[in-house]
């Protein structure tokens, strides 16, 4: 993701998995993702996806501060709890990404990419 200007990013959250009702169990979810910014990169581990957190934003570990770019690279996925063979190959996904700045504002164009 390319930000419009150098932006002081303080929080990056993801909605892990396929956030469409109970179907999240038929898809894989992200377990470990690398978050790279102009300030460096860090690996973020997400909790296993279950009914308690399937529709909850999860914060990512990253190097906070001024950046112009954010790159998310999936390293490890959790297989689906109940795959549906009729659905074809299983995919891991992050349904939404939110980026929050030091001014307290959300960069709305990044949500739901």
C-alpha positions as CSV (number, residue, x, y, z in Angstrom):
1,X,0.0,0.0,0.0
2,X,1.3,3.4,-0.9
3,X,0.3,6.3,1.4
4,X,-0.5,9.7,0.0
5,X,2.4,11.4,1.9
6,X,4.9,10.5,4.7
7,X,2.4,9.5,7.4
8,X,2.9,8.8,11.1
9,X,1.3,5.4,11.3
10,X,0.5,4.2,14.8
11,X,-1.8,1.2,14.4
12,X,-2.4,-1.4,11.7
13,X,-5.2,-3.9,12.1
14,X,-6.6,-6.7,10.0
15,X,-9.8,-8.5,9.9
16,X,-8.4,-12.0,9.5
17,X,-10.1,-14.7,7.4
18,X,-13.1,-14.6,5.2
19,X,-15.5,-12.4,7.1
20,X,-18.8,-13.6,5.6
21,X,-20.9,-15.3,8.2
22,X,-20.0,-18.8,9.4
23,X,-18.2,-19.5,6.2
24,X,-14.9,-18.4,7.8
25,X,-14.4,-22.1,8.9
26,X,-14.2,-23.2,5.3
27,X,-11.3,-20.9,4.5
28,X,-7.8,-20.7,5.8
29,X,-6.7,-17.7,7.8
30,X,-3.4,-15.9,8.2
31,X,-1.2,-17.0,11.2
32,X,2.0,-15.0,10.6
33,X,2.4,-11.9,8.4
34,X,5.4,-9.7,7.9
35,X,4.6,-6.0,8.1
36,X,7.2,-3.9,6.3
37,X,7.3,-0.1,6.4
38,X,10.0,2.5,5.6
39,X,11.1,2.0,9.3
40,X,11.7,-1.7,9.0
41,X,9.9,-5.0,9.1
42,X,8.5,-7.2,11.8
43,X,6.6,-10.5,11.9
44,X,3.2,-10.4,13.4
45,X,1.5,-13.5,14.8
46,X,-2.3,-13.6,14.8
47,X,-4.4,-15.8,17.1
48,X,-6.1,-18.8,15.6
49,X,-9.4,-17.8,14.0
50,X,-12.5,-19.0,15.9
51,X,-16.0,-18.0,16.7
52,X,-14.9,-15.6,19.4
53,X,-12.6,-13.5,17.1
54,X,-13.8,-14.2,13.6
55,X,-15.2,-10.7,13.2
56,X,-12.7,-8.7,15.4
57,X,-9.9,-6.6,14.2
58,X,-6.5,-7.9,15.2
59,X,-3.6,-5.4,15.7
60,X,-0.3,-6.2,13.9
61,X,3.2,-5.8,15.3
62,X,5.1,-3.3,13.2
63,X,7.7,-0.5,13.4
64,X,5.5,2.5,14.1
65,X,6.4,6.0,12.8
66,X,6.6,7.9,9.6
67,X,6.3,5.8,6.4
68,X,5.2,6.1,2.9
69,X,4.6,2.4,2.2
70,X,3.1,-0.6,4.0
71,X,3.7,-4.1,2.7
72,X,2.0,-7.2,4.2
73,X,3.5,-10.6,3.3
74,X,1.8,-13.8,4.5
75,X,4.3,-16.3,5.9
76,X,2.2,-18.9,7.6
77,X,-1.5,-19.8,7.2
78,X,-3.9,-21.8,9.4
79,X,-5.8,-24.4,7.4
80,X,-9.5,-24.3,7.6
81,X,-11.3,-26.0,10.4
82,X,-14.0,-27.3,8.2
83,X,-13.0,-27.2,4.5
84,X,-15.7,-27.7,1.9
85,X,-14.2,-29.9,-0.9
86,X,-16.9,-28.6,-3.3
87,X,-15.4,-25.1,-3.0
88,X,-12.1,-26.0,-4.7
89,X,-8.7,-24.8,-3.4
90,X,-8.5,-23.3,0.0
91,X,-7.4,-19.6,0.3
92,X,-6.1,-17.6,3.2
93,X,-7.3,-14.1,3.4
94,X,-7.4,-10.9,5.3
95,X,-10.8,-9.3,4.7
96,X,-9.9,-5.8,5.7
97,X,-7.0,-3.7,6.7
98,X,-7.2,-0.5,8.8
99,X,-4.4,2.0,9.2
100,X,-4.5,4.6,12.0
101,X,-2.3,7.7,12.2
102,X,-0.9,9.7,15.0
103,X,-3.6,12.3,14.4
104,X,-6.1,9.7,15.5
105,X,-7.5,9.4,12.0
106,X,-8.1,6.2,10.0
107,X,-6.9,6.1,6.4
108,X,-10.3,5.0,5.0
109,X,-9.2,4.2,1.5
110,X,-7.2,1.2,2.9
111,X,-10.2,-0.4,4.7
112,X,-11.7,-3.2,2.7
113,X,-9.0,-3.5,0.0
